[in-house]
Amino acid sequence: HISFLETGRAKPSREMLLVLSNVLDVPLRERNLLLLAAGYAPVYGETSLDDPRMSQVRAAVEVILRSNEPRSALAHDRYWNAVMANEAFIRFLGVTLGKAPPGLEPLQVSAAPRVNVLHLLFNPDGLRKVIVNWEEVAKSLLNEAYRRLAWARDDALKRLIAEILSYPGVPARWREPELESSRDLILPMELNLDGRIARMFSTVTAVQTPHDVTLQELHIEVFYPADDE
Protein backbone atom coordinates (compact mmCIF):
# COMPACT_ATOMS: atom_id res chain seq x y z
CA HIS A 1 0.00 0.00 0.00
CA ILE A 2 2.85 2.39 0.79
CA SER A 3 4.33 1.63 -2.63
CA PHE A 4 0.99 2.56 -4.22
CA LEU A 5 1.00 5.84 -2.28
CA GLU A 6 4.53 6.61 -3.46
CA THR A 7 3.72 5.95 -7.10
CA GLY A 8 0.36 7.73 -7.05
CA ARG A 9 -1.75 4.62 -7.65
CA ALA A 10 -3.53 5.23 -4.35
CA LYS A 11 -4.52 8.43 -2.55
CA PRO A 12 -3.46 8.58 1.10
CA SER A 13 -6.09 9.23 3.72
CA ARG A 14 -5.60 11.98 6.28
CA GLU A 15 -5.04 9.36 8.97
CA MET A 16 -2.42 7.54 6.88
CA LEU A 17 -0.48 10.76 6.32
CA LEU A 18 -0.45 11.47 10.05
CA VAL A 19 0.67 7.91 10.85
CA LEU A 20 3.52 8.02 8.32
CA SER A 21 4.56 11.51 9.47
CA ASN A 22 4.66 10.33 13.06
CA VAL A 23 6.70 7.21 12.26
CA LEU A 24 9.17 9.23 10.18
CA ASP A 25 9.34 11.96 12.85
CA VAL A 26 8.45 14.67 10.32
CA PRO A 27 8.42 18.16 11.91
CA LEU A 28 4.93 19.58 12.53
CA ARG A 29 5.43 22.44 10.08
CA GLU A 30 6.18 19.93 7.31
CA ARG A 31 3.26 17.72 8.32
CA ASN A 32 0.94 20.67 7.66
CA LEU A 33 2.49 21.14 4.21
CA LEU A 34 2.14 17.41 3.53
CA LEU A 35 -1.56 17.52 4.42
CA LEU A 36 -2.09 20.57 2.21
CA ALA A 37 -0.37 18.86 -0.72
CA ALA A 38 -2.75 15.90 -0.34
CA GLY A 39 -5.79 18.17 -0.21
CA TYR A 40 -6.40 18.16 3.55
CA ALA A 41 -6.52 21.02 6.03
CA PRO A 42 -3.51 21.51 8.36
CA VAL A 43 -4.03 20.14 11.88
CA TYR A 44 -1.18 21.80 13.79
CA GLY A 45 -1.48 25.42 14.87
CA GLU A 46 1.30 28.00 15.06
CA THR A 47 0.70 30.27 18.04
CA SER A 48 2.93 33.21 18.89
CA LEU A 49 4.65 32.91 22.27
CA ASP A 50 3.16 36.22 23.39
CA ASP A 51 -0.38 35.01 22.66
CA PRO A 52 -2.58 34.81 25.82
CA ARG A 53 -3.10 31.09 25.14
CA MET A 54 0.64 30.59 25.61
CA SER A 55 0.68 32.00 29.15
CA GLN A 56 1.49 28.63 30.75
CA VAL A 57 4.28 28.00 28.27
CA ARG A 58 5.76 31.45 28.87
CA ALA A 59 5.63 30.86 32.62
CA ALA A 60 7.46 27.54 32.21
CA VAL A 61 10.15 29.12 30.01
CA GLU A 62 10.58 31.94 32.55
CA VAL A 63 11.06 29.41 35.36
CA ILE A 64 13.76 27.58 33.39
CA LEU A 65 15.60 30.75 32.39
CA ARG A 66 15.42 32.27 35.87
CA SER A 67 16.47 29.07 37.64
CA ASN A 68 19.69 28.95 35.59
CA GLU A 69 20.98 32.31 36.86
CA PRO A 70 23.88 33.13 36.97
CA ARG A 71 24.37 30.84 33.95
CA SER A 72 23.47 32.35 30.59
CA ALA A 73 20.27 30.93 29.11
CA LEU A 74 18.00 31.84 26.21
CA ALA A 75 15.04 30.51 24.26
CA HIS A 76 15.30 30.68 20.48
CA ASP A 77 13.21 29.59 17.50
CA ARG A 78 14.10 27.43 14.47
CA TYR A 79 16.05 30.35 12.97
CA TRP A 80 18.07 30.99 16.13
CA ASN A 81 16.17 34.21 16.85
CA ALA A 82 16.31 34.99 20.58
CA VAL A 83 12.70 34.82 21.78
CA MET A 84 13.43 35.20 25.50
CA ALA A 85 16.58 35.35 27.64
CA ASN A 86 17.64 35.64 31.26
CA GLU A 87 19.60 38.52 32.74
CA ALA A 88 22.91 36.62 32.64
CA PHE A 89 22.72 36.06 28.86
CA ILE A 90 21.85 39.69 28.18
CA ARG A 91 24.67 40.85 30.46
CA PHE A 92 27.05 38.45 28.67
CA LEU A 93 26.13 39.95 25.29
CA GLY A 94 26.58 43.44 26.69
CA VAL A 95 30.12 42.60 27.88
CA THR A 96 31.23 40.84 24.69
CA LEU A 97 29.56 43.24 22.22
CA GLY A 98 30.31 46.41 24.16
CA LYS A 99 26.63 47.41 24.26
CA ALA A 100 23.32 45.99 25.33
CA PRO A 101 21.45 44.11 22.58
CA PRO A 102 18.37 46.05 21.42
CA GLY A 103 14.90 44.64 22.03
CA LEU A 104 16.01 42.01 24.56
CA GLU A 105 14.80 42.40 28.14
CA PRO A 106 15.21 39.76 30.88
CA LEU A 107 12.40 37.17 30.91
CA GLN A 108 10.31 39.10 28.36
CA VAL A 109 9.20 37.89 24.94
CA SER A 110 11.35 39.88 22.53
CA ALA A 111 9.90 42.03 19.78
CA ALA A 112 10.85 41.90 16.11
CA PRO A 113 13.42 42.29 14.71
CA ARG A 114 14.91 39.80 17.13
CA VAL A 115 18.56 39.26 18.00
CA ASN A 116 19.79 36.40 15.83
CA VAL A 117 22.39 34.11 17.41
CA LEU A 118 23.82 32.93 14.07
CA HIS A 119 24.37 36.50 12.89
CA LEU A 120 26.03 37.32 16.23
CA LEU A 121 28.29 34.31 15.81
CA PHE A 122 29.31 34.91 12.18
CA ASN A 123 29.53 38.71 12.24
CA PRO A 124 33.20 39.79 12.64
CA ASP A 125 31.99 42.59 14.93
CA GLY A 126 29.83 40.23 16.98
CA LEU A 127 30.69 37.26 19.20
CA ARG A 128 33.12 36.00 16.60
CA LYS A 129 35.79 38.47 17.75
CA VAL A 130 36.01 36.86 21.22
CA ILE A 131 35.60 33.17 20.32
CA VAL A 132 39.01 31.50 20.17
CA ASN A 133 37.75 28.29 18.48
CA TRP A 134 35.34 30.17 16.22
CA GLU A 135 35.71 27.94 13.15
CA GLU A 136 34.89 24.81 15.14
CA VAL A 137 31.82 26.34 16.82
CA ALA A 138 30.54 28.14 13.71
CA LYS A 139 30.88 25.08 11.47
CA SER A 140 28.98 22.93 13.98
CA LEU A 141 26.04 25.37 14.08
CA LEU A 142 26.12 25.79 10.30
CA ASN A 143 25.86 22.03 9.85
CA GLU A 144 22.84 22.00 12.17
CA ALA A 145 21.21 24.70 10.03
CA TYR A 146 21.90 22.62 6.91
CA ARG A 147 20.29 19.59 8.59
CA ARG A 148 17.15 21.60 9.37
CA LEU A 149 17.03 22.84 5.79
CA ALA A 150 17.26 19.28 4.51
CA TRP A 151 13.87 18.55 6.09
CA ALA A 152 11.99 21.14 4.09
CA ARG A 153 11.98 23.84 1.44
CA ASP A 154 12.34 26.65 3.96
CA ASP A 155 13.12 29.88 2.08
CA ALA A 156 13.65 31.86 5.31
CA LEU A 157 16.26 29.39 6.56
CA LYS A 158 17.88 29.30 3.12
CA ARG A 159 18.20 33.11 3.19
CA LEU A 160 19.63 33.00 6.73
CA ILE A 161 22.32 30.51 5.69
CA ALA A 162 23.19 32.63 2.63
CA GLU A 163 23.46 35.75 4.81
CA ILE A 164 25.81 34.25 7.38
CA LEU A 165 27.97 32.68 4.66
CA SER A 166 28.38 36.12 3.06
CA TYR A 167 30.28 37.54 6.05
CA PRO A 168 34.01 38.20 5.44
CA GLY A 169 36.37 35.44 6.47
CA VAL A 170 33.85 32.60 6.17
CA PRO A 171 35.54 29.71 4.29
CA ALA A 172 34.13 29.16 0.80
CA ARG A 173 34.12 25.39 1.34
CA TRP A 174 31.37 25.85 3.95
CA ARG A 175 28.89 26.49 1.13
CA GLU A 176 28.77 22.74 0.58
CA PRO A 177 26.66 21.02 3.29
CA GLU A 178 28.24 18.19 5.27
CA LEU A 179 25.10 16.37 6.33
CA GLU A 180 26.95 13.13 6.98
CA SER A 181 29.44 14.66 9.41
CA SER A 182 29.18 13.37 12.96
CA ARG A 183 27.73 15.64 15.64
CA ASP A 184 29.93 16.67 18.53
CA LEU A 185 28.90 15.16 21.84
CA ILE A 186 30.06 18.28 23.67
CA LEU A 187 31.55 21.30 21.88
CA PRO A 188 33.14 23.75 24.35
CA MET A 189 33.24 27.38 23.27
CA GLU A 190 36.44 29.18 24.26
CA LEU A 191 36.08 32.91 24.86
CA ASN A 192 38.93 35.39 25.18
CA LEU A 193 37.61 37.97 27.63
CA ASP A 194 40.26 40.65 28.22
CA GLY A 195 43.05 38.08 28.00
CA ARG A 196 41.38 35.44 30.14
CA ILE A 197 40.01 32.27 28.54
CA ALA A 198 36.51 31.20 29.58
CA ARG A 199 35.38 27.78 28.36
CA MET A 200 31.67 26.91 28.20
CA PHE A 201 29.44 24.29 26.64
CA SER A 202 25.70 24.39 26.12
CA THR A 203 22.74 22.05 26.42
CA VAL A 204 19.51 22.45 24.44
CA THR A 205 16.05 21.55 25.75
CA ALA A 206 13.02 21.11 23.49
CA VAL A 207 9.32 20.57 24.24
CA GLN A 208 8.41 16.88 24.19
CA THR A 209 5.36 15.73 22.16
CA PRO A 210 4.26 19.25 21.18
CA HIS A 211 1.03 19.91 19.28
CA ASP A 212 1.89 23.40 18.11
CA VAL A 213 4.49 24.41 15.52
CA THR A 214 5.86 27.22 17.70
CA LEU A 215 6.36 24.87 20.64
CA GLN A 216 8.17 22.24 18.59
CA GLU A 217 10.52 24.85 17.17
CA LEU A 218 11.27 26.43 20.56
CA HIS A 219 14.69 25.56 21.99
CA ILE A 220 16.02 26.55 25.41
CA GLU A 221 19.82 26.73 25.48
CA VAL A 222 21.81 26.96 28.70
CA PHE A 223 25.57 27.60 28.94
CA TYR A 224 27.61 25.79 31.58
CA PRO A 225 31.25 26.13 32.62
CA ALA A 226 33.45 23.57 30.86
CA ASP A 227 36.24 23.61 33.48
CA ASP A 228 36.81 24.54 37.13
CA GLU A 229 38.32 27.92 36.33
C-alpha positions in Angstrom: 0.0 0.0 0.0 2.9 2.4 0.8 4.3 1.6 -2.6 1.0 2.6 -4.2 1.0 5.8 -2.3 4.5 6.6 -3.5 3.7 6.0 -7.1 0.4 7.7 -7.1 -1.7 4.6 -7.7 -3.5 5.2 -4.3 -4.5 8.4 -2.5 -3.5 8.6 1.1 -6.1 9.2 3.7 -5.6 12.0 6.3 -5.0 9.4 9.0 -2.4 7.5 6.9 -0.5 10.8 6.3 -0.4 11.5 10.0 0.7 7.9 10.9 3.5 8.0 8.3 4.6 11.5 9.5 4.7 10.3 13.1 6.7 7.2 12.3 9.2 9.2 10.2 9.3 12.0 12.9 8.5 14.7 10.3 8.4 18.2 11.9 4.9 19.6 12.5 5.4 22.4 10.1 6.2 19.9 7.3 3.3 17.7 8.3 0.9 20.7 7.7 2.5 21.1 4.2 2.1 17.4 3.5 -1.6 17.5 4.4 -2.1 20.6 2.2 -0.4 18.9 -0.7 -2.8 15.9 -0.3 -5.8 18.2 -0.2 -6.4 18.2 3.5 -6.5 21.0 6.0 -3.5 21.5 8.4 -4.0 20.1 11.9 -1.2 21.8 13.8 -1.5 25.4 14.9 1.3 28.0 15.1 0.7 30.3 18.0 2.9 33.2 18.9 4.6 32.9 22.3 3.2 36.2 23.4 -0.4 35.0 22.7 -2.6 34.8 25.8 -3.1 31.1 25.1 0.6 30.6 25.6 0.7 32.0 29.1 1.5 28.6 30.7 4.3 28.0 28.3 5.8 31.5 28.9 5.6 30.9 32.6 7.5 27.5 32.2 10.1 29.1 30.0 10.6 31.9 32.5 11.1 29.4 35.4 13.8 27.6 33.4 15.6 30.7 32.4 15.4 32.3 35.9 16.5 29.1 37.6 19.7 29.0 35.6 21.0 32.3 36.9 23.9 33.1 37.0 24.4 30.8 34.0 23.5 32.4 30.6 20.3 30.9 29.1 18.0 31.8 26.2 15.0 30.5 24.3 15.3 30.7 20.5 13.2 29.6 17.5 14.1 27.4 14.5 16.0 30.4 13.0 18.1 31.0 16.1 16.2 34.2 16.9 16.3 35.0 20.6 12.7 34.8 21.8 13.4 35.2 25.5 16.6 35.3 27.6 17.6 35.6 31.3 19.6 38.5 32.7 22.9 36.6 32.6 22.7 36.1 28.9 21.8 39.7 28.2 24.7 40.8 30.5 27.1 38.5 28.7 26.1 39.9 25.3 26.6 43.4 26.7 30.1 42.6 27.9 31.2 40.8 24.7 29.6 43.2 22.2 30.3 46.4 24.2 26.6 47.4 24.3 23.3 46.0 25.3 21.4 44.1 22.6 18.4 46.1 21.4 14.9 44.6 22.0 16.0 42.0 24.6 14.8 42.4 28.1 15.2 39.8 30.9 12.4 37.2 30.9 10.3 39.1 28.4 9.2 37.9 24.9 11.4 39.9 22.5 9.9 42.0 19.8 10.9 41.9 16.1 13.4 42.3 14.7 14.9 39.8 17.1 18.6 39.3 18.0 19.8 36.4 15.8 22.4 34.1 17.4 23.8 32.9 14.1 24.4 36.5 12.9 26.0 37.3 16.2 28.3 34.3 15.8 29.3 34.9 12.2 29.5 38.7 12.2 33.2 39.8 12.6 32.0 42.6 14.9 29.8 40.2 17.0 30.7 37.3 19.2 33.1 36.0 16.6 35.8 38.5 17.8 36.0 36.9 21.2 35.6 33.2 20.3 39.0 31.5 20.2 37.8 28.3 18.5 35.3 30.2 16.2 35.7 27.9 13.1 34.9 24.8 15.1 31.8 26.3 16.8 30.5 28.1 13.7 30.9 25.1 11.5 29.0 22.9 14.0 26.0 25.4 14.1 26.1 25.8 10.3 25.9 22.0 9.8 22.8 22.0 12.2 21.2 24.7 10.0 21.9 22.6 6.9 20.3 19.6 8.6 17.1 21.6 9.4 17.0 22.8 5.8 17.3 19.3 4.5 13.9 18.6 6.1 12.0 21.1 4.1 12.0 23.8 1.4 12.3 26.6 4.0 13.1 29.9 2.1 13.6 31.9 5.3 16.3 29.4 6.6 17.9 29.3 3.1 18.2 33.1 3.2 19.6 33.0 6.7 22.3 30.5 5.7 23.2 32.6 2.6 23.5 35.7 4.8 25.8 34.2 7.4 28.0 32.7 4.7 28.4 36.1 3.1 30.3 37.5 6.1 34.0 38.2 5.4 36.4 35.4 6.5 33.9 32.6 6.2 35.5 29.7 4.3 34.1 29.2 0.8 34.1 25.4 1.3 31.4 25.8 4.0 28.9 26.5 1.1 28.8 22.7 0.6 26.7 21.0 3.3 28.2 18.2 5.3 25.1 16.4 6.3 27.0 13.1 7.0 29.4 14.7 9.4 29.2 13.4 13.0 27.7 15.6 15.6 29.9 16.7 18.5 28.9 15.2 21.8 30.1 18.3 23.7 31.5 21.3 21.9 33.1 23.7 24.3 33.2 27.4 23.3 36.4 29.2 24.3 36.1 32.9 24.9 38.9 35.4 25.2 37.6 38.0 27.6 40.3 40.6 28.2 43.1 38.1 28.0 41.4 35.4 30.1 40.0 32.3 28.5 36.5 31.2 29.6 35.4 27.8 28.4 31.7 26.9 28.2 29.4 24.3 26.6 25.7 24.4 26.1 22.7 22.1 26.4 19.5 22.4 24.4 16.1 21.6 25.8 13.0 21.1 23.5 9.3 20.6 24.2 8.4 16.9 24.2 5.4 15.7 22.2 4.3 19.3 21.2 1.0 19.9 19.3 1.9 23.4 18.1 4.5 24.4 15.5 5.9 27.2 17.7 6.4 24.9 20.6 8.2 22.2 18.6 10.5 24.8 17.2 11.3 26.4 20.6 14.7 25.6 22.0 16.0 26.5 25.4 19.8 26.7 25.5 21.8 27.0 28.7 25.6 27.6 28.9 27.6 25.8 31.6 31.3 26.1 32.6 33.4 23.6 30.9 36.2 23.6 33.5 36.8 24.5 37.1 38.3 27.9 36.3 
